[in-house]
Amino acid sequence: MPYLDRDGDVFVLYLGNEGQTDSENRFHPDWIDAIHAKLDEVEAAEGPAALVTVATGKYFSNGLDTDWLFGNMDKMHWYLDRVHTVFSRLLAFGMPTVAALNGHAFGAGAMLATSHDFRVMRSDRGYWCLPEVHLGMPFTVAMNALVTERLSNQVALEAMTTGRRYGAADAIAAGIVDEAAEADGVLAAAVARAAALTGNRKPNLPVIKRALHGRALAGLNTPTTPENLAFGS
């Protein structure tokens, strides 16, 4: 389960189990609950602060927990709406946020990274990718809103309709991530970026973010229904 560390005024949220390097950090319902619980802890702290999200090993996050989902199809819409709550919470989080992409960020994992204010990506390996087109999966109204509001129209089109795998250099060129670092420096670079912003944790910051991301947040708050999640025949 996710766990917290701290580097000065920067909280570091690890997406997987402590000491584990092979977790794909998929969005299991229990994992989503644990993420929210850790974010509660971060928000309860007083004073200057920022948040860095990272993982260990090969994956940042491999997205939806498809094993759980296909075993609980009667809960599909509820589950997808729970996934969306992580994106919307981070998008308007009350302190600066930086995603440290230590490895692959696929599907909902890529969207998780995109929900942060800034992104630092490992330069030597790992991809940011939206593979839904290859999997025959639609984007929810909420996911579409997040991606299309956070990326330029042409980049969103390419990412969503081709399933392109972006390495760090290509992701920077496309405006998907902000910075690249060597494997052993990704977390340090993300913490340094976050540490420079801890003083911006003021009551007006979430107000600014909610206005800035108003259309994305409205989309993320749209309930998933059979009518707006139609699979092609």
NUTORKE-32292 format. One record per residue (C-alpha): residue in one letter; x, y, z. Coordinates in Angstrom, 2 decimals, padded with zeros to 5 digits, always signed. Layout:
atom rest=A east=X north=Y up=Z;
...
//
This chain:
atom rest=M east=+000.00 north=+000.00 up=+000.00;
atom rest=P east=+001.13 north=+003.62 up=-000.50;
atom rest=Y east=+003.23 north=+005.18 up=+002.23;
atom rest=L east=+004.61 north=+008.58 up=+003.16;
atom rest=D east=+008.10 north=+009.93 up=+003.74;
atom rest=R east=+009.24 north=+013.50 up=+004.26;
atom rest=D east=+012.21 north=+015.54 up=+003.08;
atom rest=G east=+012.12 north=+018.84 up=+004.94;
atom rest=D east=+008.89 north=+020.55 up=+003.95;
atom rest=V east=+008.32 north=+018.17 up=+001.04;
atom rest=F east=+006.08 north=+015.17 up=+001.57;
atom rest=V east=+006.99 north=+012.16 up=-000.57;
atom rest=L east=+004.12 north=+009.82 up=-001.37;
atom rest=Y east=+005.28 north=+006.41 up=-002.53;
atom rest=L east=+002.68 north=+004.59 up=-004.59;
atom rest=G east=+003.67 north=+001.03 up=-003.66;
atom rest=N east=+004.64 north=-001.12 up=-000.71;
atom rest=E east=+007.75 north=-000.10 up=+001.17;
atom rest=G east=+010.73 north=-002.12 up=-000.02;
atom rest=Q east=+008.87 north=-003.54 up=-003.03;
atom rest=T east=+010.27 north=-002.81 up=-006.48;
atom rest=D east=+008.01 north=-004.89 up=-008.74;
atom rest=S east=+004.59 north=-003.39 up=-008.01;
atom rest=E east=+002.63 north=-002.00 up=-010.95;
atom rest=N east=+000.74 north=+000.33 up=-008.57;
atom rest=R east=-002.59 north=-000.29 up=-010.23;
atom rest=F east=-005.77 north=+001.46 up=-009.11;
atom rest=H east=-007.30 north=-001.22 up=-006.89;
atom rest=P east=-010.16 north=+000.21 up=-004.79;
atom rest=D east=-008.18 north=-000.37 up=-001.59;
atom rest=W east=-005.19 north=+001.39 up=-003.15;
atom rest=I east=-007.37 north=+004.37 up=-004.05;
atom rest=D east=-008.62 north=+004.54 up=-000.46;
atom rest=A east=-005.04 north=+004.41 up=+000.80;
atom rest=I east=-003.99 north=+007.24 up=-001.52;
atom rest=H east=-006.78 north=+009.44 up=-000.19;
atom rest=A east=-005.84 north=+008.57 up=+003.39;
atom rest=K east=-002.23 north=+009.60 up=+002.80;
atom rest=L east=-003.34 north=+012.82 up=+001.12;
atom rest=D east=-005.47 north=+013.49 up=+004.20;
atom rest=E east=-002.32 north=+013.18 up=+006.32;
atom rest=V east=-000.43 north=+015.58 up=+004.08;
atom rest=E east=-003.22 north=+018.15 up=+004.15;
atom rest=A east=-003.42 north=+017.95 up=+007.94;
atom rest=A east=+000.15 north=+019.22 up=+008.28;
atom rest=E east=+000.54 north=+022.92 up=+008.90;
atom rest=G east=+002.96 north=+025.40 up=+007.39;
atom rest=P east=+004.89 north=+025.52 up=+004.10;
atom rest=A east=+004.70 north=+022.22 up=+002.22;
atom rest=A east=+004.69 north=+020.53 up=-001.16;
atom rest=L east=+003.98 north=+017.01 up=-002.37;
atom rest=V east=+006.06 north=+014.68 up=-004.54;
atom rest=T east=+004.59 north=+011.42 up=-005.80;
atom rest=V east=+006.94 north=+008.62 up=-006.81;
atom rest=A east=+007.25 north=+004.84 up=-006.91;
atom rest=T east=+010.07 north=+002.32 up=-007.02;
atom rest=G east=+011.18 north=-000.13 up=-009.66;
atom rest=K east=+009.96 north=-000.44 up=-013.24;
atom rest=Y east=+006.59 north=+001.28 up=-012.89;
atom rest=F east=+005.25 north=+004.62 up=-011.73;
atom rest=S east=+001.74 north=+003.24 up=-012.27;
atom rest=N east=+000.34 north=+000.82 up=-014.83;
atom rest=G east=-003.16 north=+002.24 up=-014.50;
atom rest=L east=-006.50 north=+000.57 up=-013.91;
atom rest=D east=-006.63 north=-002.69 up=-011.97;
atom rest=T east=-008.12 north=-004.64 up=-014.88;
atom rest=D east=-008.11 north=-007.93 up=-012.96;
atom rest=W east=-010.34 north=-006.40 up=-010.30;
atom rest=L east=-012.44 north=-004.54 up=-012.86;
atom rest=F east=-013.19 north=-007.55 up=-015.07;
atom rest=G east=-014.08 north=-009.52 up=-011.97;
atom rest=N east=-016.49 north=-006.81 up=-010.80;
atom rest=M east=-018.11 north=-005.49 up=-013.95;
atom rest=D east=-021.30 north=-004.73 up=-012.04;
atom rest=K east=-019.28 north=-002.08 up=-010.16;
atom rest=M east=-017.54 north=-000.64 up=-013.23;
atom rest=H east=-019.09 north=+002.84 up=-013.15;
atom rest=W east=-018.59 north=+003.19 up=-009.39;
atom rest=Y east=-014.99 north=+002.06 up=-009.79;
atom rest=L east=-014.19 north=+004.50 up=-012.59;
atom rest=D east=-015.66 north=+007.37 up=-010.61;
atom rest=R east=-013.43 north=+006.41 up=-007.68;
atom rest=V east=-010.42 north=+006.54 up=-010.02;
atom rest=H east=-011.45 north=+010.01 up=-011.11;
atom rest=T east=-011.47 north=+011.25 up=-007.51;
atom rest=V east=-007.70 north=+010.81 up=-007.32;
atom rest=F east=-007.20 north=+012.97 up=-010.41;
atom rest=S east=-009.55 north=+015.72 up=-009.29;
atom rest=R east=-008.11 north=+015.84 up=-005.79;
atom rest=L east=-004.54 north=+016.22 up=-007.02;
atom rest=L east=-005.49 north=+018.71 up=-009.70;
atom rest=A east=-006.80 north=+021.15 up=-007.06;
atom rest=F east=-004.53 north=+020.06 up=-004.19;
atom rest=G east=-003.79 north=+022.77 up=-001.65;
atom rest=M east=-000.02 north=+022.74 up=-002.13;
atom rest=P east=+002.41 north=+022.43 up=-005.05;
atom rest=T east=+002.63 north=+018.89 up=-006.48;
atom rest=V east=+005.33 north=+017.18 up=-008.53;
atom rest=A east=+005.20 north=+013.69 up=-010.03;
atom rest=A east=+008.54 north=+011.86 up=-010.16;
atom rest=L east=+008.15 north=+009.34 up=-012.98;
atom rest=N east=+010.63 north=+006.64 up=-012.02;
atom rest=G east=+009.27 north=+004.26 up=-014.67;
atom rest=H east=+006.32 north=+003.47 up=-016.92;
atom rest=A east=+003.16 north=+005.56 up=-016.56;
atom rest=F east=+000.41 north=+003.91 up=-018.59;
atom rest=G east=-003.29 north=+004.68 up=-018.93;
atom rest=A east=-004.66 north=+005.92 up=-015.62;
atom rest=G east=-001.06 north=+006.01 up=-014.38;
atom rest=A east=-000.22 north=+008.54 up=-017.10;
atom rest=M east=-003.31 north=+010.52 up=-016.10;
atom rest=L east=-002.19 north=+010.38 up=-012.48;
atom rest=A east=+001.09 north=+012.02 up=-013.47;
atom rest=T east=-000.77 north=+014.59 up=-015.56;
atom rest=S east=-002.91 north=+015.51 up=-012.53;
atom rest=H east=+000.16 north=+016.96 up=-010.79;
atom rest=D east=+001.36 north=+020.52 up=-011.26;
atom rest=F east=+004.74 north=+019.41 up=-012.65;
atom rest=R east=+006.42 north=+016.21 up=-013.81;
atom rest=V east=+010.03 north=+014.98 up=-013.73;
atom rest=M east=+010.66 north=+011.88 up=-015.84;
atom rest=R east=+013.44 north=+009.33 up=-015.87;
atom rest=S east=+015.61 north=+010.00 up=-018.93;
atom rest=D east=+016.98 north=+006.55 up=-019.75;
atom rest=R east=+013.87 north=+004.36 up=-019.73;
atom rest=G east=+010.14 north=+004.35 up=-019.09;
atom rest=Y east=+007.20 north=+005.63 up=-021.10;
atom rest=W east=+004.21 north=+007.91 up=-020.63;
atom rest=C east=+001.44 north=+006.31 up=-022.67;
atom rest=L east=-002.33 north=+006.20 up=-023.15;
atom rest=P east=-002.82 north=+002.71 up=-024.67;
atom rest=E east=-006.63 north=+002.68 up=-024.60;
atom rest=V east=-006.97 north=+002.77 up=-028.41;
atom rest=H east=-005.01 north=-000.49 up=-028.66;
atom rest=L east=-007.01 north=-002.09 up=-025.85;
atom rest=G east=-010.41 north=-001.25 up=-027.31;
atom rest=M east=-011.25 north=+000.82 up=-024.26;
atom rest=P east=-013.04 north=+004.19 up=-024.33;
atom rest=F east=-012.02 north=+007.21 up=-022.34;
atom rest=T east=-014.56 north=+008.30 up=-019.77;
atom rest=V east=-015.93 north=+011.83 up=-019.96;
atom rest=A east=-013.77 north=+012.58 up=-016.92;
atom rest=M east=-010.56 north=+011.16 up=-018.42;
atom rest=N east=-011.16 north=+012.95 up=-021.70;
atom rest=A east=-011.60 north=+016.23 up=-019.84;
atom rest=L east=-008.38 north=+015.76 up=-017.90;
atom rest=V east=-006.24 north=+014.87 up=-020.88;
atom rest=T east=-007.64 north=+017.43 up=-023.30;
atom rest=E east=-007.45 north=+020.26 up=-020.78;
atom rest=R east=-003.94 north=+019.47 up=-019.57;
atom rest=L east=-002.35 north=+018.81 up=-022.98;
atom rest=S east=-002.43 north=+020.74 up=-026.22;
atom rest=N east=-005.10 north=+019.59 up=-028.67;
atom rest=Q east=-002.67 north=+018.01 up=-031.14;
atom rest=V east=-000.69 north=+016.22 up=-028.42;
atom rest=A east=-003.91 north=+014.93 up=-026.87;
atom rest=L east=-005.07 north=+013.73 up=-030.29;
atom rest=E east=-001.83 north=+011.90 up=-030.93;
atom rest=A east=-001.64 north=+010.39 up=-027.45;
atom rest=M east=-005.28 north=+009.28 up=-027.37;
atom rest=T east=-005.73 north=+008.04 up=-030.95;
atom rest=T east=-002.33 north=+006.44 up=-031.61;
atom rest=G east=-001.29 north=+005.13 up=-028.19;
atom rest=R east=+002.19 north=+006.56 up=-028.74;
atom rest=R east=+004.77 north=+005.74 up=-026.08;
atom rest=Y east=+006.58 north=+008.92 up=-025.11;
atom rest=G east=+010.06 north=+008.67 up=-023.69;
atom rest=A east=+011.39 north=+011.56 up=-021.65;
atom rest=A east=+012.80 north=+013.63 up=-024.53;
atom rest=D east=+009.63 north=+013.29 up=-026.59;
atom rest=A east=+007.43 north=+013.94 up=-023.56;
atom rest=I east=+009.29 north=+017.17 up=-022.83;
atom rest=A east=+008.99 north=+018.26 up=-026.47;
atom rest=A east=+005.24 north=+017.57 up=-026.34;
atom rest=G east=+004.76 north=+019.45 up=-023.07;
atom rest=I east=+003.70 north=+016.30 up=-021.23;
atom rest=V east=+006.54 north=+016.51 up=-018.70;
atom rest=D east=+008.70 north=+019.41 up=-017.57;
atom rest=E east=+012.10 north=+017.92 up=-016.83;
atom rest=A east=+014.19 north=+014.78 up=-017.26;
atom rest=A east=+016.74 north=+013.33 up=-014.85;
atom rest=E east=+018.96 north=+010.28 up=-014.60;
atom rest=A east=+017.41 north=+007.26 up=-012.92;
atom rest=D east=+019.06 north=+007.87 up=-009.56;
atom rest=G east=+018.26 north=+011.57 up=-009.67;
atom rest=V east=+014.56 north=+011.62 up=-010.56;
atom rest=L east=+013.30 north=+011.82 up=-007.00;
atom rest=A east=+015.96 north=+014.37 up=-005.97;
atom rest=A east=+015.08 north=+016.58 up=-008.94;
atom rest=A east=+011.38 north=+016.38 up=-008.13;
atom rest=V east=+012.00 north=+017.16 up=-004.45;
atom rest=A east=+014.20 north=+020.13 up=-005.39;
atom rest=R east=+011.50 north=+021.50 up=-007.70;
atom rest=A east=+008.87 north=+021.01 up=-005.00;
atom rest=A east=+011.04 north=+022.46 up=-002.23;
atom rest=A east=+011.39 north=+025.71 up=-004.17;
atom rest=L east=+007.60 north=+026.06 up=-004.11;
atom rest=T east=+006.70 north=+025.15 up=-000.53;
atom rest=G east=+006.16 north=+028.81 up=+000.39;
atom rest=N east=+003.32 north=+028.97 up=-002.11;
atom rest=R east=+001.12 north=+026.87 up=+000.13;
atom rest=K east=-001.37 north=+029.58 up=+000.99;
atom rest=P east=-005.19 north=+029.62 up=+001.13;
atom rest=N east=-005.37 north=+031.19 up=-002.33;
atom rest=L east=-003.45 north=+028.38 up=-004.06;
atom rest=P east=-006.34 north=+025.88 up=-004.33;
atom rest=V east=-008.62 north=+028.76 up=-005.37;
atom rest=I east=-006.24 north=+029.53 up=-008.23;
atom rest=K east=-006.02 north=+025.87 up=-009.19;
atom rest=R east=-009.77 north=+025.33 up=-009.16;
atom rest=A east=-010.24 north=+028.30 up=-011.48;
atom rest=L east=-007.32 north=+027.32 up=-013.70;
atom rest=H east=-008.59 north=+023.75 up=-014.07;
atom rest=G east=-012.28 north=+024.55 up=-013.97;
atom rest=R east=-013.24 north=+022.72 up=-017.16;
atom rest=A east=-011.14 north=+019.67 up=-016.32;
atom rest=L east=-012.61 north=+019.50 up=-012.83;
atom rest=A east=-016.14 north=+019.82 up=-014.18;
atom rest=G east=-015.46 north=+016.90 up=-016.47;
atom rest=L east=-013.85 north=+014.87 up=-013.71;
atom rest=N east=-016.98 north=+015.37 up=-011.60;
atom rest=T east=-019.22 north=+013.97 up=-014.34;
atom rest=P east=-020.59 north=+010.60 up=-013.17;
atom rest=T east=-019.78 north=+007.66 up=-015.43;
atom rest=T east=-022.95 north=+006.10 up=-016.82;
atom rest=P east=-023.77 north=+003.50 up=-019.49;
atom rest=E east=-024.85 north=+006.35 up=-021.75;
atom rest=N east=-021.51 north=+008.18 up=-021.65;
atom rest=L east=-019.28 north=+005.10 up=-021.60;
atom rest=A east=-020.36 north=+003.30 up=-024.75;
atom rest=F east=-018.06 north=+000.62 up=-026.15;
atom rest=G east=-017.95 north=+000.32 up=-029.91;
atom rest=S east=-019.50 north=-002.75 up=-031.54;
//
